[in-house]
Amino acid sequence: AMTVVEQITQLRSLLEQYNYQYYVLDAPTVPDAEYDRVFHAVKELEDRQPELRRSDSPTQRVGAAPLDGFEQVRHEVRMLSLDNAFNEQDFDSFDTRLKKLLGRDDDIEYACEPKLDGVAVSLLYRNGVLERGATRGDGQVGENITSNVRTIPSIPLKLIGSGYPDVLEVRGEIYMPRSGFEAFNDKARELYEKEFVNPRNAAAGSLRQLDPTVTAKRPLQMCCYSVGLVEGGDLPARHSEILAQLNQWGLRINVDSAVVSGAKACMNYYSRLGERRDQLPMDIDGIVFKVNSIADQQRLGFVSRAPRWAIAHKFPAQEELTT
Ligand SMILES: NC(=O)n1nc(-c2ccco2)nc1N
C-alpha cells in the first residue's frame, strides 16, 4: 500500500493536471464533482497531518493574512511599454523602418496577439516554483502582489513538465473576462455595493486588495505574453515558440495569437480580430505585433522605453459604458 506521502503527492499532481486542463487549456477532462473530491481528499490529509502541507500545494492558494501595504519590487529587466500605431499608414511605416534597420526586403515574420485590456504583471518562478508576483509600476519598480496573484487559478503555483530555466520571469496581463465582470456588477448592484466601470478597473481594483481572500472571490484570469529575466536555461528562437513552451509549462496563452508574414497579412489579422472584438470573452484595445525572431528583436533593441521591434495597433476607442 502507498505511504501517506506517496498518496498525497499523487493526489496533488492529479489536482495540478485538473487545474491545468480547466483553467489554462479551457479543456476539463473530469466533472467538477471529481475535482472537488480530489481537492477535499488533499485538504483532509493536510488538515490531519499539517506537516504534510507545502506552500506550493494546490490547497494553499488563499493562505496569506491581509497585508498592511505592498512592498516594492525592482524589475531586473525593465517592463516595456509599447509604441502605438493608430492606422494602416503608421503600421506600414513601422514595418518599412524595421526592414531598413534589418537590411532586408523580404517579409518580416510577426507574432500577432490581442492586446488584453487588463493589468500587466510579472511572475517570477525559481526552480519552477512561483516566488513572487509584481505589478509593472513605472516599468522599473512595481508592487509585490504575490499573495493576490496566488489566488488566480490560471496562474500555476508550480510549473509542470520539465526543462524550464532555473529562473524564469513570465510577463502577462491579468484581466477580468466580461462574463465575470457583468456577474460581479450584478451582485454589487443587488447588494448596493460599488460597481466597476469596466473590466480593466475591476481587475486593477481586485489586485489592489490588501486582503487576498477578497481577491480570491474576483473572477480574474491571466494570459502570458512574454518573458523577462531568464537564467540557467535556454528558450526557443522565436517569440511564438516561447509562448507555446510557456503553455506546456502550465501557463495560459491567448488562443487567438497567430504568426503571419508581411504588413498586408498583419492588417488582415487586425481586421479579422476587429470584426470579432465584441464576441471575444475579454476586452481588448488593439493588436500587438512583435517581430517573431528573438535574434532580430535583439538587433533592433529599444528606443527610449519602448521596443523598436513591437507596436500596438489600437482599435478606435469604444464609447465608455454608461452605467
Ligand atoms: N496587453 C497585452 O495583451 N500585451 N502586452 C504585450 C506586450 C507589452 C510589452 C511587450 O509585449 N503583449 C501583449 N499581448
The ligand as an SDF file (V2000), in Angstrom:
LIG
                    3D

 14 15  0  0  0  0  0  0  0  0999 V2000
   -1.5620   43.7100  -23.0290 N   0  0  0  0  0  0  0  0  0  0  0  0
   -1.2690   42.7140  -23.8490 C   0  0  0  0  0  0  0  0  0  0  0  0
   -2.1270   41.8690  -24.1630 O   0  0  0  0  0  0  0  0  0  0  0  0
    0.0730   42.5980  -24.3470 N   0  0  0  0  0  0  0  0  0  0  0  0
    1.0950   43.4000  -23.9670 N   0  0  0  0  0  0  0  0  0  0  0  0
    2.1440   42.9410  -24.6330 C   0  0  0  0  0  0  0  0  0  0  0  0
    3.4940   43.4740  -24.5110 C   0  0  0  0  0  0  0  0  0  0  0  0
    3.8700   44.5650  -23.7870 C   0  0  0  0  0  0  0  0  0  0  0  0
    5.2450   44.6730  -23.9650 C   0  0  0  0  0  0  0  0  0  0  0  0
    5.6460   43.6320  -24.7690 C   0  0  0  0  0  0  0  0  0  0  0  0
    4.5530   42.8760  -25.1050 O   0  0  0  0  0  0  0  0  0  0  0  0
    1.8410   41.8980  -25.4310 N   0  0  0  0  0  0  0  0  0  0  0  0
    0.5430   41.6820  -25.2600 C   0  0  0  0  0  0  0  0  0  0  0  0
   -0.1950   40.7150  -25.8650 N   0  0  0  0  0  0  0  0  0  0  0  0
  1  2  1  0
  2  3  2  0
  2  4  1  0
  4  5  1  0
  4 13  1  0
  5  6  2  0
  6  7  1  0
  6 12  1  0
  7  8  2  0
  7 11  1  0
  8  9  1  0
  9 10  2  0
 10 11  1  0
 12 13  2  0
 13 14  1  0
M  END
$$$$
